[in-house]
Structure formats: C-alpha cells, structure tokens
C-alpha cells in the first residue's frame, strides 16, 4: 500500500507561524527520504492554528528541498481564484519540477465567510454565485489547451509551455465532490479526517459513476485520515490528547494554536472522545503503537478498496510528529532512500 502525507502547517502553542512553516519543510524532507508517495500542503485563511494560506509558495520550496516525492496542494481552494492564474502557477511548478507536481483542487472556503469575502475582488453580490463546475471546466481547458476553436480563450498561450502537466486531483468530503470527480473523470481524494460518515458511500458513488472513455484512466481514489504513532499505546494516547482538544476547539470556532498534551489532559482528560474519533464506520483518527496503527489502517484501506492512504498528524511536539511518520513508514516497510540519494 502507498502512504502519503497531507500537512496543514499546524502552529503549536509556544511556537510561531514561521516555525510551523519550517516544520512543514522538515517533514517534507523526511517524507522524501522515508519513501512516502506524495506530500500535499493545505490552504487555510485567518486561522492562528495553521500557518499556510498559499500552498503553491510552500510547494516550490518543498520541491526544491526534495528529490523524488510528489509535491502537491491539498488543496488550492478554487472558488477564491481565477482558473487561468491557477493553471499558470501550476504549469510553472511543473516546468521547474516535471513529473512531481500534483494540483489538488478543493471547494471549501478554508476560513470563515469574512475571509472568503476579503479574498473576493468583487464584493457587490453577496453571496457570490456558486460556479465551481464552470471553474473546474475552465481550469481543465487551460491545463489541457482544450478550449473550442471559437472560444476567446483558445487564443491564450498558457506559460510556461511544457510537455505534460501537473496531475489534477479533486478533493472533497461529500457525495457532491464524489459526483463531480466522477463526472470530470478525475482522481479523487476523500478527506475522511474532516467528514468520516459518508466515506464509503462517496467512494462507491465515485467508482460507479466515473466518466472515462475507452483506454482512458480508470477511477483512482485515496483516503486522507489522521494517525498518531508512538512507541507505546500510552504515549500515543498522551500525544493524541492535543489532537482531541484541537478538534473540539475548532468545531467551536476556537482556532488557538495546538495545545500541549498536559493542557489537553487537564481540560478534557483521556477518556475516548467521539468528536475526535468520528461517528462513521471507520475512525477519522487512529492512534497507538506501530503494529496497532498498521492493523487499523490496513483494515480501513481494505474495506474501502483503496491502495493509497494519505495521513495527517497534528500533535503539539514537532519532534513527536516526525517520529510518528517515521514509525509509520517503518512498520509499513516503505522504501527509504539512502542519504546519498536523498
């Protein structure tokens, strides 16, 4: 099974957003050496607990500091932007790092309605029309140079012109996104760590309705979920306390930095928390010793019929986060790169 990473550049209590960005880059370098398949960077706005509003900038740095891992956005939130500008930006990244760039597209606002309004250039209509399907069609046409001859944009030269292009993925956490990915014939990444209840139904719908011509790519899906791995179950449970409190707070509109385990345990204890685990058939987050986590992740992947899982780990201690990903790579037997080739 392939393992990948989606990183939110979490800001831990006692650290700065600049620290968080450096921690993301350190994780990207480690993931490259450990044999992870891809490393995606999330986009958020106006949240003190996450540091990256511009994944394309951090992607460029991460790609420059790695050698083989695919680097991507998880996701660029297309409703805020011009499809033409997104196409240019990711063609630029593809030209610099050919064969290694993923363009993950999302529909969520990545912040409150206030940040969404501030990101709009025209604010005379509230709310703006939902034209995401049109935006996606336009983005695909720009990336593939596929506008009809009579379309005015057919005359636009998308720079830099290079063979191939970024690999386009649609990200989502609902049946709507599953249907959109199927109708567009795109690879689909389901954010199980955000919305665990509809995961199975969404993937079933995506595969059943996937639109592809003969000899074209078939349905391809991955599932993103949370994991915390430590040497012992007790240590993983202690680390996960920070995650549990952070999830509870974000659902209450509280976007403070990630708390320490000690603060979290004082506030919410160590009892199982259904908000953090989720109410679906499979948990949004798994935690434990390496063999425990491997067993749970393998069972989830087998049940959902996916060959790739994308892991997000949010704990307070950046060093513990690196160790968690290292233990996960080791227990799954990922092909680590030697230091001379990393």
N, C-alpha and C positions, 0 to 999 in steps of 0.2 A: 504493500500500500504506500502511496505517496503521502508525504506530510508537507504542509506549507504553513506559513505564518501570516496573520494579519495583525498589524501593530497600530495602536491608537495613540502612540506617544504619550502614555499616561504620566501625569505630574504627581509625584508623591509628596506628601507633607514633609517639609524641611528641604525640598529641592526646588529649583527654578524651572520654568518652561525651557530655558536654554539647556539645562541639564537633561531634561526629558528628550529633547531632540538628539543630543549626543548619545543618550542611552539607546534610542532607536537605531542610530548608525552602528553602535557597538553590537547590537543584536543582529543587524543585517550582516555584518562581517562574520559573526559566529555562525549564523544560519548557512551562510555560503560555505564555510568550512565543514559544517556538520552533515551536509547533504540534503537539506530541505529543498523542495522543488521550486517554490516561489515565495516572495516576500512582498506583501502588499501593505500600503500605508493609507490610513484612513483620513478623511476630511471632516473636521468639525469647526464650528464657529462660535465664539463668545462663551467658551466653557473653560473655566480655570483648571479643570481636572485633566484636560487633554490639550496638547500643545501645537498641533499641526492643522492650520487652515488651508495649506497649499501643498498637497501631496506631490505634485509634479516637481516642486523645487527639491524636496527631500529625496524624491526618487532619483534625481540627477546625481546628487551626492552619493546616495547609497549605491547606485550602479557603478560610479567611478571607484568606489572602495571595495567592490566585489568582482568576481571573475566569471562565475558560471550561473548563479541563481537567477531566476526570472524576477524582475522588479516591476511592481505594478501599483495601481491605485485601488484602494478598497473602501470608498470609491470616489471618483470625481462626481460631484452632485450636479448633474447636467442642467436641471431647471434654473440654476443660477447663471448659466454661461451660454455664449454663442457656440453652436456646434462647429462652426468654422475655426474659431480660436482653439477649441479643444483638439480638433484634428491637426492643426498646425503644431501645437505644443507636443503632441504625442508622436507626430511624424519627426519632429526634431529629436525627441528622445530615441526613437527608433534608428534615426540616422547615426546618432552617437553610439548606441549600444544595440546593433542589429541582432534580431533573434532573441532578445532578452526582455522586451517590454510588453507588459500587459496593461490594457486600458479597461479597468473596471468602472462601469457606469452605474450610478445609483440615482434614485428619485427623491430620497428623503431630504429634508431641509438641512440637517446637520446642525441644528441650533433651534432657537425659538423663532416665532413669527417676526419678532423685531429684527433679528439678524437677517432673516430672509428678506425682509423689506429693505434693509440697508444695502443688501447685495444687489438689489434691482436698480438699474439705471433709470427706468421709467416707473414712476410710482403713482400715476394718476388713476390707475384702475386697481381697486382693492376688492377681493383678491385678484391676482392676475389669472388669465385663462390657463387651464391645465393642457398644455400642448406637448407633453412628454413624448407621445408616439410620433408626432411630427418631428420633434427634435432628434429622436433616435434615427428616423429615416434619413434626415438631412445629414447627421453625423456619418452614417454608413455610406451615403453617397459621396461625401467629401473624402472619406478614407479610401474608398474603392474607385474613385474617379468615375462614378456611375450615374451622373445626372443625365436625364434625357437630352438629346441634342438641342431641343428647343427651350430648355430651361436656361434662364440667365446665368445661373451659377456654373453651368457647363463650361463657361469660358475661364473660370478661375483656375489658376495654377496653384495647387497646394504644395507649399515648400516645407521642407526640402524633399524633392522628388527622389525616391529611393525604391529599389525593388522590395516587395513585401510591405510589411507594416506592423504596427502593434497588434497584439491579439486582443480582440474585443470580447469582454465578458459583461453580462448583465447581472447585477447584484440585487437581491431583494429578500423580503421576509414575509411574502404573502402570495396568495393564489394569483393576484393581479400580475406580479412580476414574473411568476412562473409561466403564465399565459403569454405575456409579452415576449419573454425569451424564446418560447416555443414558436410563436408566430414569426419572429425575426430570424429563427434558425441560429441562435447564438448559444455559446456555452453559458451555463447558469451557475451562480454561486449563491447558495441559500444561507442567510445569516441566522442560523439556529440559535446562536447565543443571544440574539435580540428577541426572537419570537419562536420558541420551540414547539408551540402547539400545532401549527399547520405544516410542519416539515415534510412528513410522509406524504400527505395529500398533495402538497405543492410539487414534489418531485415526480409523483405518479402522473399528475396532470401535465407537467412539462414533457415527460417522455411520450405520453400518449398523443400529444398534440404538436410535437416537434415538426416543423415545416422544413423539409430538405429535399432538394431534387436528387435524382439518382446519381450516385457516385459522389455526392457531397458529404461533408462531415455529419456524423450521426449525433444524437443527443449526448452532451457531455456535462456532467454536473459535479460540483464539490459542495461540501457542507462545512460551514465555519462554526466552531463551537469553542467553549472555554475549557482550559485544563490547567491544573496546578500539580506539579510533580515534585516530590521531595524524597529524601532517603527513607523516611518513615511516614506512615499514615498520620501519626500525631503531628509531625512537623508540617505536613501538607495541610492538615486541618487548621493549624495555627495560622499559616500564611493565608489560607483561604478566608479567614475571618475579615481581613481587609477588603477582599473582593466582595464578600457578602454585604458589608456595610456600605461600600461604594455603590453597589447596585441598588440597595434600598434607598440611599440618598438621592441618586439620580432620578429614580421614579417619583421622588417627592419634590423634584425641581432643585435639589441641592447639588451644586456642581463643584463643591470644595475638592481640593486635592485628595489623593488616595490616603486614607488614614493608616497609622501603624497597626499591627496586629493587637498590640496592647490596648490601644484606644478602642478598637473594634470589639474586642472581647469584653471590655468594661461596659460598652454600650449595648451590645446585643448577645453576649455570651457565645457559647459554642454549640448550642442546640441547632439541629437541622433547620434550614430556612427555605420554605417553599418559594419565596420570591426569587432567591438566588438560584435555586435548582431548577425552577420552572415547573409547569403543570402538564407538560406534554408527556408522550410515551418515553422520550429519551431526555435526560437532563441537559440543561443549557451549559452547565459547567460540571466537569468531573475532576476529582482530586484524590490524591493518595500516593502510595509508593509506586515506583515504576511499573511493576508487574500488574498492580491493580488497575492503573490507568490504561495500560495497554489492553487489558482484557475488556474494559468498558468501551474504549474507542473502537476496538476491532468488532465488538458486538454491534455497536451503533452503525459502523460502516457496512457491515454485512447485512444488517436489517434494512438499511436504506439503499443498498446496491450501489454504493459509490466506491471508487478506487482512490479517492483523494480526500483527505480531511485537512482543513485549514484551522489552525489553533490560535486562539488569542489568550494571553496570560496577563492578568492585571493583578499584581501584588505590590506591596509597598517597597520592598527592598529590591533595587535593580540587580544586585548580585544574585539574589534568590531567583529572580526571573530568568536570568541567563542559565543558572543551574537547572531550572525546571525544563527549559528547552533542551539542554544538553542531556539530561537524564532521559527525556522522551526520545531523542534521536538514538541514544544508545540502546534502549530497550526494544526499539523497532528495527535496529540494525541498519540505520541509514548509512550510505556510503560516504564516510568522512573523507575530505580532501587532505592531502599531506600539506604541511606548512610551506613546502617549496613551491606548490602549485596554487595555493590559496591566495 
